[in-house]
């Protein structure tokens, strides 16, 4: 299937689902009926002294489930508030007890009850059990920010709700794990709030080995929606449409001012024609990425690396001997390099020298198209040999190459390696120390060598 077909089919399915719900008299902004679950797993009542945004932390597990095992990937929970459907939650961490955080929305003053039940229809056949250890409502009271703008209220009250892509429902693929937001200040009182989602993987788009080389991960990280505020009023709302087209948001909202968006393509772009049988609302976390990569958000949630790997295993994209560009080795066998550079008509790649290994390990694997030609902070992953430990890494060499596009000037300016890391056996990122290195500017053909610091005895 070509890329256009991969994009068009999920969007067509979404449009058909919206049309069907409309024909049945079901409002697209509201999910389908709450299932008659035989048993409430947990409930919690909270009392609001004023109208406010409410989130929820659910400490839960799916006994015997594993995201890597076909047919037993995860149990699904159905979350309702005051008897009305709010969202589904896939327990993607499997048998491990994990504190999932979701956004419930805005609720008026008074008492409200959260109920969590098992959703058997959305659970894997081999994962029909769920245990909820605790429910903890998260109340977001308003607090005045700089320039009179209430940053917290604006950010929380406009966090997007995501309808699942039609061809992922009951397939346990491309699930949003984390949502984060950035607050970007502009001239005067203007600010922009941007939301980004981290998905387990992408079924279409960039091949897996290319994702590791050019982005340093096999998750899919996509900006979803953003709005601009001036004088405490929203002046613009946009989202990332299919084929990465920036579009004005004209869709509907739920539980207050939360925009409803549908995941509408196999590479996880969006549509504001928003409806499907399942919706997710991860609680967004604040990220400050002025001097860091988007991938650094994953480091705060090591489970994202594990579930990324488990989905790749289930889809046969991990092998000890990868045969194509859509297959990689275990992500714990890579060195991850985070750097910053200003690219002008150039592309970067990195070589890694390992003690006792005659081979030089290259991030681009000899393929020019796997080099990094974008400016700013970026991450790449270098595949090492099996059994290489952090202590065996001797040096990293950055290579500056000519880019493929015409350019009057070509250089890799202000290049600096910010950090390096490897994943331990539990998928926790472990930093590797290196000698202090000033930033460098390289011409095509030039290199910069970074020595790794020797561990103290």
Backbone torsions as a table, in degrees:
resi	resn	phi	psi	omega
1	UNK	NA	129.7	-179.8
2	UNK	-75.5	169.7	-173.4
3	UNK	-63.8	-38.3	179.7
4	UNK	-62.1	-41.3	178.5
5	UNK	-66.6	-38.1	178.3
6	UNK	-62.1	-34.9	179.2
7	UNK	-77.5	-43.1	-171.5
8	UNK	-70.2	-38.4	-174.3
9	UNK	-62.8	-50.1	178.4
10	UNK	-60.9	-37.3	179.2
11	UNK	-66.3	-40.6	177.5
12	UNK	-61.9	-41.4	178.3
13	UNK	-62.2	-38.9	178.8
14	UNK	-64.9	-44.6	179.7
15	UNK	-63.2	-42.1	179.0
16	UNK	-63.3	-40.6	179.0
17	UNK	-63.3	-41.6	178.6
18	UNK	-63.1	-43.4	-179.7
19	UNK	-63.8	-40.3	-180.0
20	UNK	-64.5	-44.0	178.7
21	UNK	-62.6	-39.7	178.9
22	UNK	-63.1	-41.5	178.3
23	UNK	-61.3	-36.4	-179.0
24	UNK	-81.6	-1.0	178.9
25	UNK	82.0	17.2	178.8
26	UNK	-97.5	129.4	-178.8
27	UNK	-68.7	130.8	-179.7
28	UNK	-59.6	-27.7	-177.4
29	UNK	-76.7	-9.4	-179.9
30	UNK	-118.5	132.8	-180.0
31	UNK	-68.5	169.7	-178.2
32	UNK	-65.8	175.9	-169.2
33	UNK	-57.7	149.9	176.7
34	UNK	-68.4	131.8	-178.0
35	UNK	-69.1	149.0	176.8
36	UNK	-81.7	78.8	-178.6
37	UNK	-74.6	140.4	-176.7
38	UNK	-68.8	-16.2	-170.9
39	UNK	-157.1	134.6	172.3
40	UNK	-82.8	122.5	-179.4
41	UNK	-75.2	-35.4	180.0
42	UNK	-163.7	152.5	174.7
43	UNK	-145.9	155.4	-178.8
44	UNK	-150.5	135.0	177.3
45	UNK	-107.3	137.1	176.6
46	UNK	-131.7	154.0	-175.0
47	UNK	-121.6	119.5	-179.7
48	UNK	-97.8	132.6	176.8
49	UNK	-85.1	-12.8	176.6
50	UNK	-155.8	165.6	175.6
51	UNK	-64.3	132.6	179.7
52	UNK	-160.8	167.8	176.3
53	UNK	-80.5	141.3	-176.5
54	UNK	-129.8	132.8	172.1
55	UNK	-112.8	-177.6	-178.2
56	UNK	-150.1	132.5	170.5
57	UNK	-105.3	124.1	-179.1
58	UNK	-116.4	111.4	175.3
59	UNK	-88.5	108.6	-171.3
60	UNK	-146.2	165.7	176.2
61	UNK	-149.4	161.6	178.8
62	UNK	-120.8	92.2	-173.0
63	UNK	-53.9	128.6	177.4
64	UNK	80.1	-3.8	-177.9
65	UNK	-86.8	156.3	174.9
66	UNK	-153.8	129.1	179.7
67	UNK	-61.0	-19.6	-178.5
68	UNK	-85.5	-12.3	-171.8
69	UNK	-105.7	116.4	-178.8
70	UNK	-62.4	129.9	-179.8
71	UNK	90.1	-7.6	178.7
72	UNK	-140.2	35.2	-171.3
73	UNK	-65.6	-48.9	-174.4
74	UNK	-169.4	152.8	166.3
75	UNK	-86.8	153.0	177.6
76	UNK	-112.4	135.2	174.9
77	UNK	-104.1	144.7	174.6
78	UNK	-108.5	123.2	-176.9
79	UNK	-107.2	126.0	176.4
80	UNK	-126.5	153.3	176.4
81	UNK	-127.0	124.5	-177.9
82	UNK	53.7	37.7	176.7
83	UNK	82.0	-0.4	-179.5
84	UNK	-107.7	139.1	178.8
85	UNK	-57.1	136.7	175.8
86	UNK	-115.6	-50.8	-179.5
87	UNK	-173.7	168.2	170.1
88	UNK	-102.1	157.9	175.6
89	UNK	-138.1	119.4	173.9
90	UNK	-86.5	127.9	-179.8
91	UNK	-82.7	73.0	-172.1
92	UNK	-69.1	-16.9	177.1
93	UNK	-78.3	-3.0	172.1
94	UNK	68.2	-131.9	-175.3
95	UNK	-68.7	-18.6	-179.1
96	UNK	-76.1	132.2	173.7
97	UNK	-70.0	129.9	-172.2
98	UNK	-142.5	139.5	179.4
99	UNK	-85.7	86.9	177.6
100	UNK	-71.8	139.3	178.8
101	UNK	-122.2	129.0	-179.1
102	UNK	-131.1	160.1	176.8
103	UNK	-100.0	123.3	179.4
104	UNK	-89.6	-33.9	178.7
105	UNK	119.7	-167.0	-176.9
106	UNK	-95.4	135.2	-179.3
107	UNK	-132.8	149.2	-178.3
108	UNK	-76.4	170.0	177.3
109	UNK	-57.5	143.8	177.4
110	UNK	123.3	-172.7	-178.2
111	UNK	-86.7	142.0	178.8
112	UNK	-140.4	149.7	-178.7
113	UNK	-122.8	127.1	175.2
114	UNK	-97.2	132.5	176.1
115	UNK	-125.6	139.7	178.8
116	UNK	-125.4	124.8	179.0
117	UNK	-127.8	161.7	172.5
118	UNK	-74.6	137.5	176.1
119	UNK	-106.5	89.4	-174.5
120	UNK	-60.2	-36.4	-177.2
121	UNK	-65.0	-30.1	-178.1
122	UNK	-97.3	-7.6	179.1
123	UNK	-84.1	150.4	175.5
124	UNK	-63.9	150.6	-177.9
125	UNK	-57.6	-34.2	-179.7
126	UNK	-96.4	15.4	179.7
127	UNK	-139.4	61.8	-175.4
128	UNK	-97.6	19.7	177.1
129	UNK	-128.0	146.0	175.2
130	UNK	-145.7	145.2	175.9
131	UNK	-124.0	130.0	177.2
132	UNK	-109.9	113.6	-177.7
133	UNK	-77.7	-39.3	-179.2
134	UNK	-161.4	155.3	170.8
135	UNK	-120.4	132.3	179.3
136	UNK	-132.7	103.9	176.0
137	UNK	-62.0	140.9	178.5
138	UNK	-115.4	114.0	-175.0
139	UNK	-101.7	128.2	-176.4
140	UNK	-110.9	90.6	176.9
141	UNK	-73.1	152.2	-178.8
142	UNK	-72.9	146.4	177.3
143	UNK	-145.9	127.6	-173.9
144	UNK	-70.7	132.5	-179.5
145	UNK	-103.5	-165.7	-179.9
146	UNK	-64.5	148.4	178.3
147	UNK	59.6	23.9	177.0
148	UNK	75.9	5.6	-178.4
149	UNK	-96.0	130.5	-178.3
150	UNK	-86.0	87.4	-173.9
151	UNK	-57.7	-47.9	-175.5
152	UNK	-62.8	-45.3	-178.2
153	UNK	-64.7	-45.8	-180.0
154	UNK	-61.8	-42.4	-177.5
155	UNK	-68.4	-47.8	-177.7
156	UNK	-70.7	-38.4	-173.7
157	UNK	-75.8	-10.4	180.0
158	UNK	-120.2	15.9	176.8
159	UNK	-62.6	129.4	-175.9
160	UNK	-71.4	149.4	171.2
161	UNK	-103.0	133.4	-173.2
162	UNK	-111.5	119.4	170.6
163	UNK	-78.3	135.2	-178.1
164	UNK	-62.7	145.2	175.1
165	UNK	-62.3	134.7	-172.3
166	UNK	-56.4	-37.5	-176.8
167	UNK	-89.6	14.5	172.0
168	UNK	-109.4	-15.6	-176.5
169	UNK	-63.1	127.4	-178.4
170	UNK	69.6	10.5	176.7
171	UNK	-110.7	-10.0	173.7
172	UNK	56.3	54.5	-179.2
173	UNK	-139.5	151.8	175.4
174	UNK	50.7	52.6	-178.6
175	UNK	-92.0	136.5	175.0
176	UNK	-71.2	121.1	-177.9
177	UNK	-93.8	-44.7	-174.9
178	UNK	-137.7	141.7	168.9
179	UNK	-122.6	135.4	175.9
180	UNK	-130.6	160.9	177.9
181	UNK	-130.3	151.2	175.3
182	UNK	-119.4	142.8	173.7
183	UNK	-108.8	114.1	-175.5
184	UNK	-108.3	110.6	-177.5
185	UNK	-83.5	141.0	-179.5
186	UNK	-121.7	-168.4	-177.7
187	UNK	-64.3	146.4	177.5
188	UNK	65.9	-132.4	-178.3
189	UNK	-97.3	1.6	-177.9
190	UNK	-68.2	141.8	168.7
191	UNK	-146.8	155.1	177.2
192	UNK	-120.5	134.8	174.5
193	UNK	-111.7	123.3	-177.5
194	UNK	-121.1	134.4	180.0
195	UNK	-109.6	138.8	-179.4
196	UNK	-133.6	140.8	179.5
197	UNK	-113.8	142.7	174.5
198	UNK	-107.5	115.2	-179.6
199	UNK	-98.1	156.1	180.0
200	UNK	-56.8	-37.2	-178.3
201	UNK	-172.2	-174.6	172.3
202	UNK	-131.5	134.7	-178.8
203	UNK	-78.4	-18.4	178.4
204	UNK	-134.2	170.9	179.0
205	UNK	97.3	-138.3	-173.3
206	UNK	-66.5	136.6	179.1
207	UNK	-68.2	156.0	-170.9
208	UNK	-60.6	-46.5	-179.4
209	UNK	-64.8	-34.8	177.7
210	UNK	-69.2	-35.7	175.5
211	UNK	-59.6	-44.7	-179.0
212	UNK	-65.2	-42.1	-177.2
213	UNK	-70.1	-42.8	-173.1
214	UNK	-94.2	-19.6	-176.0
215	UNK	-129.3	-12.5	176.9
216	UNK	73.1	27.5	176.6
217	UNK	-169.4	165.0	175.8
218	UNK	-115.2	4.1	167.0
219	UNK	-70.7	170.7	174.1
220	UNK	-114.7	120.8	-179.6
221	UNK	-112.8	116.9	-175.1
222	UNK	-131.9	131.8	171.7
223	UNK	-70.8	141.2	-171.6
224	UNK	-104.5	-56.1	-166.9
225	UNK	-155.9	146.4	173.5
226	UNK	-149.3	155.4	177.1
227	UNK	-137.9	155.4	178.7
228	UNK	-111.9	138.8	-178.8
229	UNK	-118.0	133.7	172.7
230	UNK	-136.4	127.9	-179.0
231	UNK	52.0	43.8	176.6
232	UNK	64.5	19.5	176.4
233	UNK	-125.2	140.7	177.7
234	UNK	-76.6	123.8	-177.4
235	UNK	-107.0	-14.4	-178.5
236	UNK	-156.8	139.1	173.5
237	UNK	-133.1	126.2	179.7
238	UNK	-135.5	162.7	175.4
239	UNK	-145.5	167.6	-179.8
240	UNK	-89.7	106.5	-178.8
241	UNK	-82.0	177.9	179.0
242	UNK	-57.6	142.6	-174.9
243	UNK	63.9	29.2	175.1
244	UNK	62.6	24.8	179.8
245	UNK	-82.9	129.0	176.9
246	UNK	-77.5	124.5	-175.1
247	UNK	-129.9	152.5	175.9
248	UNK	-74.4	137.3	178.9
249	UNK	-81.5	124.0	178.1
250	UNK	-131.3	19.4	-174.1
251	UNK	-86.9	-163.4	-176.5
252	UNK	-99.6	173.8	-176.7
253	UNK	-131.9	162.8	-179.7
254	UNK	-135.8	154.1	175.5
255	UNK	39.5	54.4	-178.5
256	UNK	109.2	-123.6	-175.5
257	UNK	-110.7	20.6	-176.0
258	UNK	-79.7	117.2	-179.3
259	UNK	-67.9	140.2	177.3
260	UNK	-97.2	123.6	178.9
261	UNK	-130.0	144.0	176.5
262	UNK	-103.0	135.5	170.5
263	UNK	-72.6	117.1	-161.8
264	UNK	-122.6	4.8	178.4
265	UNK	-145.3	161.1	-177.3
266	UNK	-68.2	-14.4	173.1
267	UNK	-105.4	22.8	169.0
268	UNK	60.7	52.1	164.4
269	UNK	-99.4	-179.6	-162.9
270	UNK	-131.5	163.3	173.9
271	UNK	-137.1	145.6	176.7
272	UNK	-92.4	9.1	166.0
273	UNK	-87.0	90.3	-158.5
274	UNK	-109.9	103.4	169.3
275	UNK	-166.8	147.2	169.8
276	UNK	-168.7	-179.1	-175.8
277	UNK	-73.3	-14.4	-173.9
278	UNK	-136.3	140.5	172.4
279	UNK	-137.0	150.8	-178.9
280	UNK	-123.6	148.8	176.8
281	UNK	-142.7	75.5	177.4
282	UNK	-60.9	140.3	176.9
283	UNK	-70.4	120.4	-177.2
284	UNK	-73.8	145.3	176.5
285	UNK	-114.1	149.8	179.9
286	UNK	-75.1	133.7	175.8
287	UNK	-125.9	135.9	176.2
288	UNK	-113.0	101.9	-170.4
289	UNK	-113.8	25.3	177.7
290	UNK	-62.0	-31.8	-179.4
291	UNK	-130.1	38.3	179.7
292	UNK	-155.5	167.5	179.7
293	UNK	-91.2	163.7	172.0
294	UNK	-61.8	-35.0	-178.9
295	UNK	-63.7	-23.5	-179.9
296	UNK	-64.0	-22.2	176.2
297	UNK	-64.1	-35.4	177.8
298	UNK	-61.1	-32.6	-177.9
299	UNK	-62.2	-27.1	178.9
300	UNK	-76.3	-15.6	-178.6
301	UNK	-130.7	78.6	-175.7
302	UNK	-56.1	-24.2	178.7
303	UNK	-60.9	-23.7	178.8
304	UNK	-64.0	-36.3	177.6
305	UNK	-68.1	-39.4	-178.6
306	UNK	-66.4	-48.6	-176.8
307	UNK	-71.1	-30.6	171.7
308	UNK	-57.1	-47.4	-179.1
309	UNK	-65.9	-41.5	-178.9
310	UNK	-64.0	-38.2	177.8
311	UNK	-67.3	-39.9	177.5
312	UNK	-63.5	-39.3	177.0
313	UNK	-61.3	-45.9	-178.4
314	UNK	-64.3	-30.8	-178.8
315	UNK	-93.5	11.4	177.6
316	UNK	59.0	39.5	178.2
317	UNK	-105.1	7.5	176.7
318	UNK	-122.9	131.7	-178.9
319	UNK	-151.1	150.3	174.9
320	UNK	-68.1	-21.6	178.9
321	UNK	-134.6	79.4	-178.2
322	UNK	-56.6	133.7	-175.8
323	UNK	-103.1	-12.5	-179.0
324	UNK	-150.6	176.7	-174.2
325	UNK	-75.7	-6.9	177.7
326	UNK	-97.4	11.5	-179.0
327	UNK	-129.5	140.1	178.8
328	UNK	-131.6	172.7	171.7
329	UNK	-87.3	179.1	178.0
330	UNK	-54.5	128.6	-178.7
331	UNK	-58.7	-15.3	176.7
332	UNK	-77.6	-4.0	179.0
333	UNK	-102.4	19.4	179.7
334	UNK	-114.0	152.1	167.0
335	UNK	-100.4	128.6	-179.1
336	UNK	-102.4	127.3	-176.6
337	UNK	-118.8	124.5	175.9
338	UNK	-110.1	129.0	-175.4
339	UNK	-145.2	172.5	176.3
340	UNK	-136.5	142.1	-179.2
341	UNK	-161.6	157.3	173.0
342	UNK	-110.1	110.1	-174.0
343	UNK	-94.5	128.0	175.4
344	UNK	-128.2	101.1	-179.7
345	UNK	63.0	27.0	-175.9
346	UNK	-136.1	173.7	175.9
347	UNK	-145.6	146.3	-176.0
348	UNK	-111.7	149.7	170.9
349	UNK	-145.4	164.7	-176.1
350	UNK	-132.0	141.0	174.6
351	UNK	-111.8	144.5	179.7
352	UNK	-123.9	128.3	176.8
353	UNK	-102.0	132.4	-176.0
354	UNK	-122.3	136.9	178.6
355	UNK	-58.1	130.7	176.8
356	UNK	80.0	5.0	-179.3
357	UNK	-118.7	116.8	178.4
358	UNK	-68.5	-24.5	-177.5
359	UNK	-77.1	141.4	170.7
360	UNK	-94.9	129.2	-177.3
361	UNK	-94.6	122.3	-172.4
362	UNK	-111.7	138.4	179.5
363	UNK	-66.6	-33.5	-177.5
364	UNK	-89.3	-5.1	178.7
365	UNK	50.5	31.2	178.5
366	UNK	79.8	6.3	-178.8
367	UNK	-107.2	113.4	-179.4
368	UNK	-55.4	-31.9	-177.0
369	UNK	-72.3	-10.5	178.3
370	UNK	-94.5	6.7	176.3
371	UNK	-82.7	165.3	-174.4
372	UNK	-103.0	118.0	-176.8
373	UNK	-114.0	9.4	-179.9
374	UNK	-98.3	154.2	179.6
375	UNK	-92.0	167.4	178.6
376	UNK	96.1	-161.7	178.8
377	UNK	-81.1	135.3	-178.5
378	UNK	-146.4	166.2	177.4
379	UNK	-133.5	145.7	172.8
380	UNK	-134.0	162.9	178.1
381	UNK	-127.6	131.8	-178.3
382	UNK	-109.8	121.0	178.5
383	UNK	-72.6	124.8	179.1
384	UNK	-104.3	179.2	175.3
385	UNK	-79.0	154.2	179.1
386	UNK	-61.1	133.5	177.3
387	UNK	91.5	-1.6	178.5
388	UNK	-72.2	128.1	178.2
389	UNK	-102.5	162.4	178.8
390	UNK	-55.9	-35.3	-178.3
391	UNK	-66.5	-17.7	-177.6
392	UNK	-87.0	-9.2	-177.6
393	UNK	-80.9	122.9	-175.7
394	UNK	-95.9	-46.2	-174.3
395	UNK	-157.0	160.1	174.5
396	UNK	-124.8	132.0	178.1
397	UNK	-117.2	124.1	175.3
398	UNK	-90.8	133.5	178.6
399	UNK	-114.4	129.8	175.5
400	UNK	-100.2	126.9	-178.3
401	UNK	-122.5	157.5	170.6
402	UNK	-66.2	139.1	176.0
403	UNK	-81.1	175.9	-176.7
404	UNK	-88.7	-15.5	-177.5
405	UNK	-94.5	149.0	178.1
406	UNK	-59.9	140.1	179.1
407	UNK	-155.1	139.2	179.6
408	UNK	-73.3	-35.2	179.3
409	UNK	-125.8	140.4	179.0
410	UNK	-130.6	121.1	173.3
411	UNK	-164.0	161.1	173.5
412	UNK	-109.7	95.2	-172.3
413	UNK	-93.0	150.1	172.8
414	UNK	53.5	40.9	-179.5
415	UNK	-76.6	130.7	177.0
416	UNK	-151.1	132.0	172.4
417	UNK	-81.1	124.2	-174.9
418	UNK	-89.7	-44.1	-179.7
419	UNK	-162.1	158.2	174.0
420	UNK	-132.3	151.7	-179.2
421	UNK	-156.9	162.6	169.7
422	UNK	-132.9	157.5	177.3
423	UNK	-90.1	133.6	175.5
424	UNK	-79.8	-174.3	-175.1
425	UNK	-65.3	-20.5	177.0
426	UNK	-96.8	11.7	178.2
427	UNK	70.7	17.6	176.7
428	UNK	-84.0	127.0	178.7
429	UNK	-66.5	127.2	178.5
430	UNK	-116.4	118.2	-178.3
431	UNK	-67.5	148.9	176.8
432	UNK	-115.4	125.5	-176.6
433	UNK	-76.3	143.6	175.4
434	UNK	-137.8	160.2	-178.5
435	UNK	-66.5	144.8	-179.9
436	UNK	-58.8	132.2	-175.9
437	UNK	-134.8	123.0	176.4
438	UNK	-69.3	160.4	177.6
439	UNK	-66.9	151.5	-177.2
440	UNK	-129.9	158.7	172.1
441	UNK	-121.4	125.0	-174.6
442	UNK	-118.0	145.0	170.5
443	UNK	-93.4	159.2	176.6
444	UNK	-52.7	133.1	-178.0
445	UNK	96.4	-15.1	179.9
446	UNK	-91.9	159.7	-178.4
447	UNK	-132.7	161.9	173.5
448	UNK	-131.1	128.0	-177.4
449	UNK	-104.1	132.0	179.3
450	UNK	-116.9	120.7	-179.6
451	UNK	-89.6	138.0	175.8
452	UNK	-81.7	141.3	179.2
453	UNK	-72.8	137.4	177.8
454	UNK	-74.7	133.8	179.2
455	UNK	-62.9	144.8	178.9
456	UNK	-72.7	141.9	-179.4
457	UNK	-67.7	NA	NA
